């Protein structure tokens, strides 16, 4: 074979190899796009199922090597969503949700907390109707079929595009489209898990199963959040990562002296972070990060205020947000 012919053979071989690689790359990207689109459809279907189906079950909630069991009752009737969560073990708690109003009963502390605009109203799946903004910070992918509570479930992964957010892994029931298991992920490490041990789908849930069983008396304290206009906020939030937006600004009266705690709620559509601002009255505190399951918190003192940032995000995220909080007009002074 002459050198010229040999060169032609090699050139043709490399040309064909190059074309095959391009086709393979484009095909793989196409499959990835199709998988993400399908994952979003599953996610939105699961969101609707979680809010509009009638069901009851027992859930195990695992964090920091501890397990808590909860009874879950969920109903949807006449366009109104209702949910009741009842703890099985100490500390006893009961949560009642009707539409966007959430009432929490704490029998041990004899207190009731009422919130009219929580970050994620549903325990199962709090996501926005439109995932466009969420997709700027997370990718979505479908996995294999596995079993949860003896029901075939499709695995779905929500992967953050940066290290400032946790990932999520969901197992969605193939038949009902209800999410049956959740994992909160910091990288590959599971930091929190929630899973249905049993599930019963019903045509309807009796009203008494959705009503509070806790019977408070006159000795109980009621903590109600007062919604404040965003324009009245006297703080600048310079450290908030891209994608997080303010959901609400409320004030909670803490005691009989009308001492109040301001609460700023942030969310990126998947994760929520709370900022609590308390006026110091001479108390001594030690600033140190704390972690409970997927919840990290960071506290610091600013003038006469105590700032606490707490949420389902990595430690570095709550610290960045906390260090970026300033009184308006005080930066640079």
Wavefront OBJ file of the C-alpha trace (Angstrom):
o trace
v 0.000 0.000 0.000
v 1.421 3.347 -1.031
v 1.939 6.142 1.503
v -0.784 8.203 -0.207
v -3.320 5.388 0.055
v -2.297 4.743 3.677
v -2.830 8.414 4.526
v -6.290 8.311 2.938
v -7.238 5.252 5.027
v -6.123 6.913 8.260
v -7.864 10.175 7.362
v -11.097 8.338 6.607
v -10.837 6.356 9.851
v -10.315 9.490 11.956
v -13.107 11.299 10.085
v -15.574 8.484 10.737
v -14.501 8.250 14.381
v -15.020 12.003 14.773
v -18.507 11.794 13.241
v -19.462 8.861 15.479
v -18.326 10.757 18.584
v -20.378 13.794 17.568
v -23.485 11.670 16.948
v -22.996 9.827 20.252
v -22.553 13.101 22.127
v -25.643 14.697 20.570
v -27.696 11.550 21.180
v -26.578 11.375 24.812
v -27.451 15.048 25.328
v -30.831 14.397 23.741
v -31.468 11.483 26.093
v -30.442 13.662 29.058
v -32.835 16.436 27.976
v -35.659 13.927 27.522
v -34.951 12.378 30.923
v -34.995 15.774 32.663
v -38.240 16.780 30.931
v -39.842 13.494 31.954
v -38.555 13.930 35.507
v -40.228 17.344 35.713
v -43.510 15.833 34.535
v -43.276 13.181 37.237
v -42.462 15.825 39.821
v -45.393 18.031 38.922
v -47.727 15.040 38.838
v -46.467 14.049 42.294
v -47.082 17.581 43.566
v -50.711 17.435 42.411
v -51.184 13.927 43.852
v -49.756 14.970 47.227
v -52.204 17.876 47.465
v -55.395 16.394 45.964
v -55.500 12.716 46.935
v -57.086 11.383 50.129
v -54.792 9.149 52.136
v -53.592 8.120 55.583
v -50.387 6.456 56.650
v -47.522 6.117 59.094
v -44.271 7.913 58.346
v -40.805 7.442 59.841
v -38.701 10.600 60.057
v -34.977 9.914 60.537
v -32.241 12.389 61.446
v -29.056 12.239 63.516
v -29.514 8.497 64.133
v -32.924 9.120 65.710
v -36.288 7.958 64.391
v -39.633 9.659 64.950
v -42.965 8.172 63.858
v -45.873 10.289 62.637
v -49.465 9.523 61.721
v -50.409 11.355 58.521
v -53.974 12.150 57.435
v -54.623 14.064 54.217
v -57.899 15.110 52.644
v -59.074 17.191 49.709
v -62.731 18.228 49.530
v -64.584 21.068 47.818
v -61.286 22.528 46.605
v -59.805 22.772 50.119
v -56.734 20.801 51.161
v -56.455 19.575 54.757
v -53.647 17.764 56.511
v -53.046 16.451 60.011
v -49.770 15.196 61.452
v -49.663 13.519 64.858
v -46.453 12.460 66.591
v -46.403 9.024 68.171
v -43.474 9.561 70.523
v -42.318 12.270 72.940
v -42.157 15.203 72.453
v -45.827 15.133 71.486
v -46.854 17.443 68.664
v -49.864 17.862 66.418
v -50.022 19.911 63.217
v -53.263 20.882 61.503
v -53.247 22.493 58.072
v -56.284 23.896 56.302
v -55.390 25.482 52.954
v -52.497 27.864 53.796
v -53.161 28.120 57.534
v -50.961 25.911 59.713
v -51.625 25.430 63.439
v -49.055 23.607 65.590
v -49.952 22.222 69.032
v -47.182 21.566 71.599
v -48.801 19.856 74.625
v -45.562 19.603 76.624
v -45.002 23.372 76.387
v -48.744 24.147 76.435
v -48.410 26.420 73.427
v -50.008 26.889 70.021
v -48.301 28.439 67.000
v -50.337 29.749 64.072
v -48.778 30.568 60.701
v -50.714 31.765 57.680
v -47.914 31.526 55.106
v -45.473 28.662 55.668
v -42.604 28.016 53.256
v -43.824 24.560 52.246
v -47.479 24.063 53.206
v -47.435 20.336 52.416
v -45.273 17.936 54.383
v -44.775 15.787 51.285
v -43.882 18.069 48.428
v -43.676 21.849 48.468
v -42.746 22.984 44.976
v -43.899 25.871 42.783
v -46.262 25.308 39.849
v -43.597 26.511 37.415
v -40.129 24.943 37.666
v -38.465 27.437 35.315
v -36.692 29.419 38.042
v -35.934 26.289 40.070
v -34.254 24.756 36.993
v -31.655 27.527 37.057
v -30.245 26.049 40.258
v -31.201 22.346 40.144
v -31.203 19.504 37.612
v -33.767 16.712 37.591
v -33.296 13.078 36.590
v -35.313 9.844 36.680
v -33.854 6.596 37.929
v -34.964 2.998 38.283
v -38.049 1.417 39.856
v -37.639 0.450 43.530
v -40.133 -0.541 46.238
v -41.312 1.555 49.188
v -43.997 0.229 51.570
v -44.268 -2.711 49.124
v -45.290 -0.347 46.323
v -43.293 0.064 43.062
v -41.831 3.574 43.077
v -39.817 5.589 40.569
v -36.636 7.203 41.872
v -36.229 10.916 41.071
v -33.158 12.982 41.917
v -33.021 16.770 42.334
v -29.363 17.773 42.067
v -28.159 21.296 42.961
v -25.874 23.085 40.513
v -23.766 24.586 43.334
v -22.631 23.640 46.831
v -24.962 26.097 48.570
v -28.012 23.806 48.483
v -28.963 20.297 49.428
v -29.963 17.737 46.868
v -33.133 15.672 47.124
v -34.009 12.114 46.237
v -37.635 11.044 45.966
v -39.382 7.730 45.467
v -42.714 8.331 43.662
v -45.432 5.674 43.745
v -45.982 4.417 40.187
v -49.727 3.904 40.688
v -50.854 6.931 42.706
v -47.908 9.259 41.943
v -47.600 10.035 45.646
v -44.040 10.602 46.902
v -43.402 7.822 49.418
v -39.811 8.447 50.450
v -37.483 11.454 50.641
v -33.787 11.897 51.263
v -31.979 15.197 51.837
v -28.460 14.975 50.440
v -25.308 16.964 51.167
v -23.251 15.700 48.260
v -23.665 11.928 48.559
v -24.319 11.958 52.306
v -27.909 11.431 53.462
v -28.556 14.019 56.197
v -32.274 13.390 56.670
v -34.868 10.863 55.528
v -38.643 10.523 55.549
v -40.395 7.332 54.458
v -43.911 5.890 54.481
v -44.043 2.589 56.365
v -47.696 2.135 55.451
v -50.090 3.938 53.117
v -53.819 3.674 52.505
v -55.491 5.541 49.634
v -59.118 6.455 50.361
v -62.108 7.950 48.569
v -62.424 10.407 51.446
v -61.046 11.037 54.929
v -63.589 11.543 57.758
v -63.582 15.121 59.108
v -62.778 13.921 62.629
v -59.493 12.426 61.406
v -58.466 15.837 60.025
v -59.440 17.765 63.166
v -57.140 18.409 66.119
v -57.319 15.887 68.945
v -55.406 18.221 71.280
v -57.723 20.114 73.632
v -55.971 23.251 74.937
v -57.306 25.134 77.947
v -56.953 28.689 79.172
v -53.401 28.115 80.402
v -52.033 27.586 76.887
v -50.097 30.348 75.119
v -51.050 31.250 71.559
v -48.249 32.474 69.280
v -49.584 34.104 66.155
v -47.482 35.571 63.373
v -48.354 39.100 62.247
v -47.655 39.724 58.567
v -45.603 42.861 57.908
v -45.172 44.745 54.620
v -41.851 44.094 52.906
v -41.326 47.867 52.648
v -41.068 48.094 56.451
v -37.980 45.857 56.514
v -35.059 47.741 58.084
v -32.468 45.116 57.119
v -30.404 44.563 54.009
v -29.689 40.967 53.003
v -26.427 41.094 51.060
v -25.427 37.455 51.408
v -28.513 35.716 50.003
v -27.500 33.242 47.256
v -28.926 33.688 43.787
v -32.337 32.064 43.438
v -33.547 32.665 46.995
v -36.397 35.152 47.355
v -38.258 36.579 50.320
v -41.538 34.708 50.813
v -42.812 36.512 53.898
v -41.920 38.946 56.640
v -43.736 38.362 59.930
v -43.512 39.303 63.592
v -44.131 37.011 66.552
v -44.939 38.420 69.997
v -42.671 36.526 72.366
v -43.988 37.360 75.847
v -46.340 39.534 77.880
v -43.920 42.474 77.583
v -44.712 42.634 73.839
v -41.166 41.612 73.054
v -41.198 40.527 69.427
v -39.149 38.372 67.097
v -39.068 39.284 63.420
v -39.053 36.405 60.959
v -37.911 36.663 57.332
v -38.636 33.573 55.245
v -36.561 32.853 52.123
v -37.005 30.098 49.540
v -35.576 29.047 46.188
v -38.600 26.863 45.458
v -37.007 23.708 46.885
v -35.240 24.784 50.087
v -36.380 27.298 52.686
v -34.300 29.388 55.093
v -35.535 31.449 58.033
v -33.958 34.568 59.514
v -34.953 35.380 63.104
v -34.170 38.810 64.542
v -34.477 39.210 68.301
v -33.697 42.336 70.331
v -31.243 41.578 73.131
v -32.157 42.505 76.686
v -28.789 41.897 78.330
v -28.696 38.137 77.688
v -25.366 36.388 77.234
v -25.080 34.091 74.248
v -22.432 31.970 72.586
v -22.356 32.129 68.789
v -21.812 28.688 67.348
v -23.200 26.750 64.374
v -25.735 24.032 65.139
v -27.003 21.167 63.050
v -30.072 18.952 63.426
v -30.559 16.600 60.497
v -30.807 18.720 57.353
v -31.299 21.918 59.383
v -28.271 24.128 59.982
v -28.301 27.296 62.047
v -25.914 30.207 62.533
v -26.198 32.971 65.139
v -24.381 36.272 65.556
v -24.794 39.531 67.442
v -25.281 42.806 65.599
v -25.520 45.920 67.765
v -28.443 45.229 70.113
v -29.870 42.435 67.999
v -29.405 38.688 67.906
v -29.579 37.276 64.376
v -30.258 33.585 63.768
v -30.302 32.026 60.312
v -31.775 28.543 60.164
v -32.824 26.303 57.303
v -32.496 23.196 55.176
v -29.198 24.195 53.620
v -25.495 23.498 54.198
v -23.718 25.244 57.076
v -21.756 27.502 54.707
v -25.003 28.818 53.212
v -26.624 29.915 56.474
v -23.339 31.505 57.560
v -23.015 33.460 54.287
v -26.571 34.737 54.704
v -26.026 35.582 58.380
v -22.823 37.508 57.749
v -24.550 39.492 54.991
v -27.320 40.911 57.206
v -26.974 44.615 58.060
v -29.168 47.413 59.291
v -30.064 49.647 56.382
v -27.584 52.490 56.023
v -25.036 50.872 58.356
v -22.828 49.200 55.751
v -19.453 50.888 55.500
v -19.902 52.877 58.683
l 1 2 3 4 5 6 7 8 9 10 11 12 13 14 15 16 17 18 19 20 21 22 23 24 25 26 27 28 29 30 31 32 33 34 35 36 37 38 39 40 41 42 43 44 45 46 47 48 49 50 51 52 53 54 55 56 57 58 59 60 61 62 63 64 65 66 67 68 69 70 71 72 73 74 75 76 77 78 79 80 81 82 83 84 85 86 87 88 89 90 91 92 93 94 95 96 97 98 99 100 101 102 103 104 105 106 107 108 109 110 111 112 113 114 115 116 117 118 119 120 121 122 123 124 125 126 127 128 129 130 131 132 133 134 135 136 137 138 139 140 141 142 143 144 145 146 147 148 149 150 151 152 153 154 155 156 157 158 159 160 161 162 163 164 165 166 167 168 169 170 171 172 173 174 175 176 177 178 179 180 181 182 183 184 185 186 187 188 189 190 191 192 193 194 195 196 197 198 199 200 201 202 203 204 205 206 207 208 209 210 211 212 213 214 215 216 217 218 219 220 221 222 223 224 225 226 227 228 229 230 231 232 233 234 235 236 237 238 239 240 241 242 243 244 245 246 247 248 249 250 251 252 253 254 255 256 257 258 259 260 261 262 263 264 265 266 267 268 269 270 271 272 273 274 275 276 277 278 279 280 281 282 283 284 285 286 287 288 289 290 291 292 293 294 295 296 297 298 299 300 301 302 303 304 305 306 307 308 309 310 311 312 313 314 315 316 317 318 319 320 321 322 323 324 325 326 327 328 329 330 331 332 333
